[in-house]
Amino acid sequence: MRLACQEGMAPGKTLREKLENLARYGFEGVEFWGRDVRERMDEIKAEMARSPLKVSTICAGYRGSPLSADPEERNVAVEDTKALLEAATDLGAVGLIFVPVFGPPKLPDLSPYKKAEELEEELLLTLLYDLARHAEKVGSVVLLEPLNRYETHFIRTLDQAVEYVEEVDSPGVRIMADFFHMNIEEADIAESIRKAGKYIYHVHLADSNRVLPGWGYTDFKAGFAALKEAGFDKFMAMECSVPGDPEEDLLKSVAYLRQFM
């Protein structure tokens, strides 16, 4: 288990300063937002080459929506996702974090033939079969992320994500578990992690209030114990707000988490 942090949370005017600060706080990896990562590849590669940190993951950043009713928008999302999977491989990252849809359904309700959610399930599987083949080809992984009920109507629990991973049956599709979303949707975070453990390839860290771990009531001790039982040895990246001075608070949060690692 290794700690990473999203680039945007790190203090510093340049990427070099951000990486130096994260390393000083005790992080081992950095997660980049995908929207502009391809345009920044030269800069990122140059700075990562002189840093002890590794790139953990790329977080989304594709345009459009994979489950849009507009075929052009779907195509843009899929093509961007494929390009970002290639970028993840190029940077040595685990893979690309992938959220199928935010908010309510974008597909029509065709009842009594099929409801919007049924169409979404079939469409997502079709897309994942294609994305899985591409991920395997380039040596990357699609990291399917369940969100909470306030951000999506669709995949919200690890169990639901596992169903898609097992149906696609490809090493190119795995799960990202987010402690903030799990705090809302899972009845027992540790037990959910145990059940889905072998498919979890990345973790997002945030406390119950979406602030740094240690500022809420989430039971990270039990969650980390479950990850250890599952043999999880990859990155856990902070994705949350910093309540005060990051120079102090990021150090405190790292120390807080390390006692459970």
N, C-alpha and C positions, 0 to 999 in steps of 0.2 A: 504494500500500500504506500503510495507516494502522494505528497501534497502538491497541488498546482493552484494557480490563481488566474482569473481572467485578466487580460492585459489592461482593460479599462479601470480596474480597481487599484492598480499600482500607481503610486505617486511618481512623478518624474515628467520632464518636458520632452524627453526623447525616448525611443524604445530602449536604447542602451541604458539610460538612467532607470527606467522601469525594471528591466531585467536585473540590473545590479541591486536594486532595492529588494526585489523579490527573493533573490538568492541570499541576501543579508538577513531577511526575515525568517529564512529556513524553508522556503519553497524549493521544490525540485523540478517543477514544470510550469508552463504557461499555456493558457488557452486563448486562441485568437478568434475574434468575431469574423465570420466568413465573408461579409459584404465586400470588403476591399482587400482581402488577403491575397488574391491573385495579382493585383496591381502592386502589392508590396513585397512580392516574393524575394526580390534581390536584397532589399533592406532586411527582411526577416532572416534570410539565410546568412547574411553577413554578420548580423548581431548574434544569432544563435550559435554561430561557429566560435565566437569568443566568449560565450556564456556557459556556465556549468549546467544551466537549465536545459530541459528538453521541451519540445512542443508536445503537449498532452493530446490536444484535440482542436478541431475547428468547430465553432458553434454556429450552426445554421448559416444564414447569410444569403441563401438562394432567393431569387426574385419570384414573384407570383405565389401561387398556392398549389401544392400537388393535388389537392382534391377540389379544385375549382371546377365550376360548370363550363368555363371557357377553355376549349382545347388549346388555344394559343398560350394561355396563362399556365396551364398544366405543363405544356411542352417546355416553356421557359424554366419552370421550376425543376423539371426533371433534368434538362440539359445543364443547368447551373449546378445541380446536385452532383452530377457525374463529374463536372469540371472540378468541383470542390473536393470530391473523393480523390481525384488525381493530385490535387494540391496537398491533401493530407498525407498521401504517400510520399510526395516530394519533400515534405517537411519532417517526415519520420513520426507523424502523429498516429494515434490509435485509429482514428476515423473521424467521421462527420456526424455531428448531432443533428437529428432529423425529426421534425415535428410535422405530422401529416396535415393538420388543419387547426387554426385558431378560431375561437368563437363558435357560432352556430353553423349548421350545415350550409354548404355553398351549392350542393346539388339539389335538384328539385325533388319534392315528394311525389312519387308516381303511384301512390296507393290507388287501387288495391293491388297493383302489380308488384311494386316494391317501395318501401319507405326510403327516405333519403339516406338513413343510416345503413341500410342494406346495400344500397348502391355504393356508398363510401367503402364499406368493407370489401366489396368485390374489386372496386377500382384500386384501393390501396394494395391488395394482394397482387394485382396485375402489375402495378408500378414496382412493388418490392421484388418481384421475380426478375424484372429487368434491371433494377438497380443492384440487386445481389450479384447478378452475372458480371456487371461492370465492376463492382467492388472487388470481386474475386480476381478479375482480370488485372486490375491495377494494384492489387495488394492492400486494399483498404477495407473499412467496415462502416456500414450504415448503422448508426446508433439511435435506435427508435426510442423517443422520449415520451413517457406518459406525463401529462400535465394535470392540473387540478380542475375541478368543475367550474371555476370562475374564469378559466382561460380557454377551455375547450369543452365540447360536448362529447368528444370522441374517446380516444384511448386515455384512461385516467389511472389505471392501476398496473402494477407489474404483471399480474396474472393476464390481463388483457393483452399486454405487449407480448408475453410469452406465446400466446396463441398464434400470433402472426409469425414470430420467429420459428416456431416449430412447423407451421404450415409451409413456409418458404424453404425451410430445411437447407440453409446455406451458411457457411462461415462468414459470408459477406453481410449478414444482418444479425445484430445483437441489440442489447438494451442499455440505455443509460438510466440510472436510478437517481432521482433528485430528492434529497431529504426534505426540502420545503414542500414539494408536491405530495410526497409520501405522508408527511405529517397531517395533511388534510384528507387524503383519500384512503390510506391503508389503515385497517383496524389494528394491525400490529406490524410496525415497520420491520422489526427484526425477523419475524416469521415470514413476512413477504419476501425479504431478501434471501432467506434460507431456501424458499421454494423456487425462486428465480435465479439463484446464485450463479449457476454455471453459464448463464447467458448475459450476466452483467459485465460489461467491458469498460464502463466509465461511470463516475459518480459526480453529482453536483452537491456542493455543501452550502447550506444556509440554515439558519435556525428557524424556529417556529414563526418568528415575526419577519422573516426574510432579511435579517441582519446577520452579521458575522456569527458563526458558531460560538456559543458561550454567552450570548446576549438574550437567549430565549429559554425554552424548556424542553427542547428536543433531546431524546435520550440517545446521544451519539455512542455512548459506551456499548449499549446493547446492539445498536446497528453495526458498529465496527466489529464486534464479536461475531455477528452473523456473517459479515463479509469475510472475516478470517476463516470461518468454518467452511465457506464456499471456495476458499483458495484464491480469493481476489488479490491480485498483485499489481494492479494497474493504478492509474491516476485518479485522484479525487480532487476536483477543481472547485474553488470557491466561486460562487455566483450569487452575490448578495450586495447589500449596501453596507457601508462602513459608518458607524454612528458618530465617530469623532475623528481624531487625528490618526490617519492610516499608519504613520510611523510608530505609534504606540499600539493601536488597536489590532493591526495585522499581526504584530509580534505576540500580543496576548492571545489571540485566537489560535495561532499556530501552536503555542505552548499548551493551550487548553486541549486541542485535538491530539497532540502527541501523547498525552497521558493515556489515551485509549488505543493508540496504535501499537 
